[in-house]
Amino acid sequence: MHIHGGDIYTYQNMLDFSANINPLGLPASVVQAAAKAAAESAVYPDPMCRELKAALADYWQVPAKNIVCGNGAADIIFQLALAALPKRALLIAPGFHEYEQALRAVGCEIEYFYLTEEDGFCLTEKYLSALHDGLDMLFICNPNNPTGLAVPRELLLAVLEKCRSLNIRMVVDECFNEFLDAPQDYTLLPELAANPHLFILKAFTKIYAMPGLRLGYGFCASAGLLAQMSAVCQPWSVSVPAQAAGVAALKEQEYVEKARALVSAERARLLTGLSVLGCQTYGSMANYIFFKSRPGLAEACREHQLLLRDCSNYVSLCEGYYRCAVKMPQENDRLLAVLSQVLAD
């Protein structure tokens, strides 16, 4: 089993910096909507998620027929792999483990494009040379997890065009896009309608702080692929409370804007604080920071009741790489205080 962040069940009563969730927490309206729906859950959920898809279509200005919903983004990733059955795929390393897990589950062979410290773990135009006609699918997380760095639209558009010419399914994970200072500058959503080989993955998990409710979705203009995904997914995968929570969350625009401003300010403060403590940072643009420090740092922090994400189990990384979430100011103060104490030992 791959170990993720957010393991608060093993490490109880600790301040959790290992999971990258909106520091503002669940909006009250979402809690109320989910609670009301839970009381009405003596019926099966709508398997077509009609009200939720209509709300998503209105919010993102994407036709409802081009939307697929699932039990979190991970569910959509597995649906996609099972529907498309790719034989060979390209993944970026380090990157989110579920892409590899879903692909291997369907017998797909995997190639890696390795981000390098020399390039500051940025995806560069070198990536274009890794695309070839033997690939069926690729995944790009934008901004990337765990590095927090976003790929500029110009490079994404070049990849999109090369994928079109080589008949490669391009999957772009935009689950952290809303945390960017200028989300519109990095999304490929405007390209969706004209590019049926493009699939955009999104979720309510991070930006609305609802990982426990499990709600993800995707956009694609390929009716054929969406039909295949519908054929292979489990029925009723999105619960009544999750669907109601999603509809309520999409009305929380002020909450999203407040979170983006908070994360932007606190991210800058944490980047400075980590650098002062001698940690190597890489200019994160998301609601988490990837950094390099001494081995054993995560274990030492646990002794102070604080959880960091040890990134040594990511493909291509070794001991000494970590990721921390950007949280509320007083919590970030606690992180810096613990790190200062631990690194001084």
Secondary structure, DSSP 8 states (H G I E B T S, - for coil): ----S--TTTSTT-EE-SS---TT-S-HHHHHHHHHHHTT-SS---TT-HHHHHHHHHHHT--GGGEEEESSHHHHHHHHHHHH--SEEEEEES--HHHHHHHHHTT-EEEEEE--GGGTT---GGGGGG--TT-SEEEEESS-TTT-----HHHHHHHHHHHHHHT-EEEEE-TTGGGSSSGGGT--GGGTTT-TTEEEEEESTTTTT-GGG--EEEEES-HHHHHHHHHHS-TT-S-HHHHHHHHHHTT-HHHHHHHHHHHHHHHHHHHHHHHHTT-EE----SSEEEEE--TTHHHHHHTTTEE-EE-TTSTT--TTEEEEE---HHHHHHHHHHHHHHHH-
